[in-house]
Amino acid sequence: MPSRWLVLRTVSGKRIDEALNYGAAAKENRVRVLDSNQTSLEWQESKAGDFVMAVLNKCPTLVLSQNCDIANRDFIQVAPVVSVDPADGALVERLKNHAVIDSFYLEPHPPQWESDAYADFELIQSVHKSFVKGISADNHFRLTDGKVLLLQQYLTRFFGRPNSFDVNADIVPREGIYMCAQCFYRDGVATSITFRKDGYFVVCQLCGGTKWVPRIIGSRQS
């Protein structure tokens, strides 16, 4: 993602679409490229926004929106799918072991991607449905139900931290009593254990859960 935007303005200062009469006439053929970090120029305040110069590329994406939102809303949430260099075995192992919190591992799926890949949560964005065209069995497929549940866990972990701590990724931030999230949400059972600061979380011996939530201890207030 760019650390700055290059704002496009015509020599007269008008918006490009206005100066060109929305494509009907080429009244101006020159534009200025202005670095948003090095100019006092203010962005257009209208809802129409401003024109900027950017580099775009096409790539496979993982659609994160629910089916009902895709059907009824104009914008959908997507995460780009990034292929991993086959020579980077260390990264593949980290992805498979859930050690990269902002990525969701995806196995090779020809012809969409030939090698190991991951969905990049850092680059999640909204795109208009008009960008998604010609969906067919050749270029579109669904994750298995098991993969969908795993994806939901990854998204919760990415956006919800530090609401829970993960056995595979986190160090105990402070000594105290922690509750197993899976025991509570799945079985309605309160399973607690004391962890020492800077130690490691362990898998719950009762249910095999890997998520721990700190127990809040304090006086109740009305």
N, C-alpha and C positions, 0 to 999 in steps of 0.2 A: 504494500500500500504506500502511496506517496506521502512524504512528510510535508509537502507543500502542494498547493494548486497553482497552475499557470492559467490565469484568467485571460479570456479572449475578449477584446473589445475592438470595434472598428475605430478608424482614425478619428471619426467625428464623435466617438464616445457612445454611440447608440448600441443597443443590443444587435447582434448579428442578424437575427431573424427579422427585426424591424427594418434595419438598413437595407436588407435584400428583399424587402416586401414579401417575406415568408416564401421566398423562392420564385416569386413572379417576375422579379427584375433584379439584375445585378447592378445596383446603383453604386456599390463600393466593392473593391476587390482586394483591399488591404486590411489587415488586422494587426493589432498590437498584442504582444504576449507579455503579461505582467506577472511577476512573481508575487504571490499573495503575502509572502513574508518580508518583502523588500519594497513595498509600495504603500502609500497612504490611501490608495483607492478603496472605497467602501463597496462591498458587495451589493448587488441589487436587492432592494428590500421587498420587492413584489413576490408573490407566491410563485411566479413563473421561474424565479431563480436566475442564475447567471450561467454563461457559457464558460467552460474550462477545457483545457487541453489535457487529455489523458491517454494512456496506452491500455488498450483492451485486448483480451484474448479469449478464445473459446476453450472451454474445458468441461469435462464431466462434472456434474454437481449432485450433491445429496439433498433431496427436497425434505425439509424439516416440517413444513406445514401439514396440518391435518387435512384429510380429504374434504371435509365440509368447508374449510377455509379456502382450499384451492378452487372449489366449485363456486363459492359465493363472494370471494374477495378479489380485488384487482391485483394485489401484491402477494407474493409468496416468499417464504424464508428458505434460503438455500445456503449450503456450505460447499465450497469448491473441493473437488477430489484431486489430490496431489499424488502423483506417482513417485515411488521411492527408487533411487538408483539401486539396481540389483547388487552393486558392489558394497553398498552401505548396510552390511549385515547387522551391525550394532544397532542402528536405528530400527530396523525391522524387529529385532528382539525386544527393544524397549516398547515399541508399539504393541506387540503381541502380549507383553507382560503388563499392559495398562500403566506404563510409567510416564507417558506423555499426556498430561492432563488436558491439553487443548486439542487433542487429535483422537479420531476414532478409526481404528484399524480396519482396513478392507482387504480381503484376499484378492488375488488376480482375477479379473473377470473379462476375458477377451470377448468381443473386440473393443469394449469400452476402455479398458486399461489392461496392459499385458503383464505388469509386475505388481508387487505389493504396493498398496496405496493407503492413503488416509484422508478422511474428511477434516478440513482445517476449521476448527471452531472460531479461531481468531478472525477469520475472514467471512463469517456469517453476514449476510446482507439481504435486504429486500429487493426483489426484482419484479418488474411488471410481467404479468402473464403473457404479454405479447412477445416476450423474449423466448418463451418456451413454445416451439412450434413443431408440428409434425411428429408428435409422440406416437411411437409404434412399438411393436414387440422387438424390433431390431435395435432400438436405441433407448429403451426404457424397461426397467425391471424393478421388482419390489424386493426388499429385504425379507428374509424369513421372519416368522413371529419371534423366534428366539433372538435374532439380531435386532429386531425393533425394541425389545425389552432392554437389551444391552445398550442400545443407543440412548434410550431414555435415561438409563443409569448414568451414562457418560455425560449427558447434557445436564442432569441434576448435579452431578459432581462438579462440572465446570462452572455453572452459574450459581450453585448453592453454597460453595465453600465459603467460609469454614463452618457451615451449619452441621457438617459431619466430617469426620476424619477417616481416611482410608488406610487400611492395613498395608496396601501395596505401595503407598506413596508418601504418607505423612509421618512426622515425628511428633511425639506427645509434646504439646506446647507448654503445659503446666500440670503439675501433679494434682490428681483429683479422681473423682468417681465418674466413669463414663458408662453410658447405656447403649446396648446393641440396638441399632435402628431396625434391623431385619426382624428381630424377635418381637419388637413392638408393633411394627406395621403389618407384619404377616400373621403373627400368632397372638398378638395382644398380650404379650408377656414382657415384664420388666426385668431384663437381665443386666446386672451391673458388675463392674470390675474396676479396681483402682489401678491406675497407671502412673508411673513416676515420670517426672519431667525429663525430656530428652531421650526417653526410652522409645521402644517400638510397640505399636499396636499389634495385637495378635488376633487371629481368627476366633470368633465366638465358638466355644466348645459345645454350646447347646444347639445352635442352628447352622453354624458354618458361616455366619455373616461376617462381612468385612468393613462395615461402616459403624462408627462410634460417635455418639453425641454426648457432649459434656453435661453432666447433671447440674442443675442450678440449685444451689443451696443458699438459703437466706431467709430472713423473716418475711412473713406475709404482710402485705399492706392492703387496707381496704380502700 
